[in-house]
Amino acid sequence: MPALVPTEFYATVTWLGTVPAARDSIRAELRDRLEFTFAGIPGERHEGLTRPSCSRVLAQYPEQGTEIANVRQVSIVSAEENAMIAAECGLEALDPIYLGASIVIEGIEDFSHVPPSSRLQAENGMTLSIDMQNRPCNLPAREMEADMPGHGKPFKAAAKGRRGVTARVERPGRLTIGDRLRLHIPDQRPWKLATD
């Protein structure tokens, strides 16, 4: 029996970007295509098979900087959720460059809540394994505030539950704007204790 089930949910890649490793901010640069290796996106801030632990995993690794597997190689956000965030921040649209995003997709509702361990697979076989929902932080707000004073401050609250997901590369390959990704989800029921 397969562990992952292909769904009839598809997303279209509408935006691609990278955050250069040498940069001191999360501001991304627009790309029309990206190459992915097992370590992520070459030259990107989050590239690597491993990474130092951060504040998001303090309960597991109380000493920040502990070397752990890098499941945060890629940040994926949805155009639909970005539109909701933009509205709450008083903006007509939210430019993904402020988010440090790698990929913006369109077509999967409630995207930030897809099950952990789901896969997004391109028609060419390139596959991303979703780790979990990304949590909002103040870094995008800082970038937004620098260019649009007053519009960055509401970001963290507006992005709660809408910040997209982090992922790692399961099968390397290329993505270009316009590519379609199919969602594959784990073949298991929801955890009983979480639904009681």
Buried (B, 14 or more C-beta within 10 A) or exposed (E): EEEBEEEEBBBBBBBBBBBEEEBEBBBBEEBEEBEBEEBBBEEBBBBBEEBEBEEBEEEEBEEEEEEBEBBBBBBBBBBBBBBBBBEBBEBEEBBBBBBBBBBBBBBBEEBBEBEBBBBBBBEEEBBBBBBBBBBBBEBBBBBBBEEBEEBBBBBBEBBEEBBBBBBBBBBBBEBEBEBBBBBBBBEEEEEEEEEE
